[in-house]
Amino acid sequence: MMVNKMVQIRKGSNLGGVFIYEEFIDGKVVKVNAKSIRVHMTHVKCTTNGKLTQEYDIDETATFTYWRTSGTVDFYKNPKYGIIKIDLDH
């Protein structure tokens, strides 16, 4: 994974496996450590039942800690902002 890589953070709540509310936060990796990454977040989109309900800009930075690897994908998480999925092939 490289510094300046664009990422999307996902967070949501579901009912019976179907997401009823989701947040998509766009950001850029600004620092990489052995077991964490730091991401600067710039834009948020909120959806309810798949429809866009809110969209706004932010200017925040947070640390996401390594969670697990599944196949060729690393997962990082932050309790406030959600989960980042990063494909290791790229």
Summary of the structure (lengths in Angstrom):
residues: 90
radius of gyration: 13.3
end to end distance: 7.8
largest distance: 37.3
contacts: 234
relative contact order: 0.24
helix: 0%
strand: 78%
